């Protein structure tokens, strides 16, 4: 089945309006960065999401295409969630970032293990 044939629910407007945008990555507070001075700006260019909910919570999980100040582009795993029956979506607090090359490697490993079968 092609991705175009899969019927997906509409991504909530509250999530869609976050792209494109600019954010910052901050150092944890320490002796060198006591004021939490930003590390660098990152452009959140666009994102793809799939709806993946359970009986208690709603989730939109996906990838953000981000661009660092040096022009390097990477994917960031991300999700938004909310308790069913509530209105506001919350950003998933823990979002790993991966380069395209590392993502390809991981996908190849998973395919070799036949996890998608």
N, C-alpha and C positions, 0 to 999 in steps of 0.2 A: 504494500500500500504506500503510495506517495504521500509526502507531508501535506500536499495540496488537497488530498482527499480526506484528511482527518478534520472533522468539525470541532473547532475549539471555541470555548466561550470567549466573549469579549473581555479584553484586559481592562480592569477598572480605570476610569479616567484619572483618579487620584494617583495611580501608578504611572500611567502613560505621560502625564504632564511633567514628570521628573526628567524627561529626556528631550533634547540634549540639555545638559547643565554642567556647571563647573563645581568641583568640590576640592577639599584639601585633605592631605594626610598629615596627622600630627604626631610628633614624638611624644612618648610618655614623659611626664614631668620627671626631671632628674636634675643633677647639678648643672649640666650643660644647658638644658632647656627647661629651666624652672617655670617659665611663663607658658609652656606648651606651644612655643613658636612652630609655625607650620613647616612641614618637611617640603612639600611641593604641591602645586595645583595639579589636578587631574581633570581632564574633560571626560564626562560620561556622554559619549556620542550617541549611542542607541542601545537597545536591549531587546532580547527575545525571551519570552516566558511561556511556561506551560502551567496550567491550573493543576494543582496536586493537593487536594484537601482530604481531611479525614472527618470523623463524626463530630469532633469538638472544635477544630480549627480549619480556617481556610488558608491556603497557600498559593502563591504565584512564585514559581522557582524558575531561574534562568541564568542567562549570561548577560553581562554588560560589556560592551565594547568600550574600553577606556583608552585614553591617549595621555601619556606622561608629557611633562614639559619638554623633554628632548625629542618628542615625536614618536617614540616607541609606542606601539599599540599592543594591548594584551586583553585577555578575557578575564572578567571577575565573576566568579560564581556568586549568586545572590538570591535572596528571597524576600518577599513581603508576606506578612501574616496578620491575621486578626482572629479573635475568638468569634465563633458564629453568633450572629445576632448583633454584633457591634458595627460601628460605621468606619472607624479609622484604621488604615493599614499601617503596620509598623515594619520598619526596615529590619531585616535579619541581622543581628549584631555581629555575627562571625562569618565573614565572607572571604574565602581564600582567593588569591589572584594567581593565574597561571598563564605562561606564554603560549602562543599558538603551537610552537614546536613541542613543548612538554605535553600539551593537550593531545596532539597527534600521537605522541608516544604512549600516553595513557590509554587512548582509544585502541591503539594497536595491541597493547597488552591485554585489554579486556576482550577484544575480538579473539585473540589467540587462546584465551581461557574459555571462550565460548559463553561468556556471561550474558550476551545478548540473545542467545538461542533459547 
